[in-house]
Amino acid sequence: MDYERPRLLLVQHNQQTADITSFRLQLLGYDVVSLKRGEDVPQSVELQLPDLLLVESRLPGIDGFEVTSRLRANERTAAIPVLICSPDSSRESVRNAFSAGADDYLIMPFDPATLENKVESLLANGRVVAVQE
């Protein structure tokens, strides 16, 4: 039986962090598309809906909260699970993430096992279940 690998959209402005996170997720069996700017999310999502969006809260231009709000406002993208990653552990930041429509919140820097658990949980509750190779 052929399984399609879950497609993750990672939006992270720091290239080194994006590379490390993307590599880790690819090792777990996911297809990862990486973007640096929130402004690029609509075009990427239009080409192919991701199974999960991992978005940094502090992006230049359109930040992760706004990206999430816009996805939730669009009927076509409203059901995409969203994990907001942020170096800010304040209650206000966490509140802003969930108010924007995030499904979960991950404080950076993060433990790779925590990232893995959150991604697997969000995918299991969404449209797909991760397939290990």
Disulfide bonds with the S-S distance in Angstrom:
none
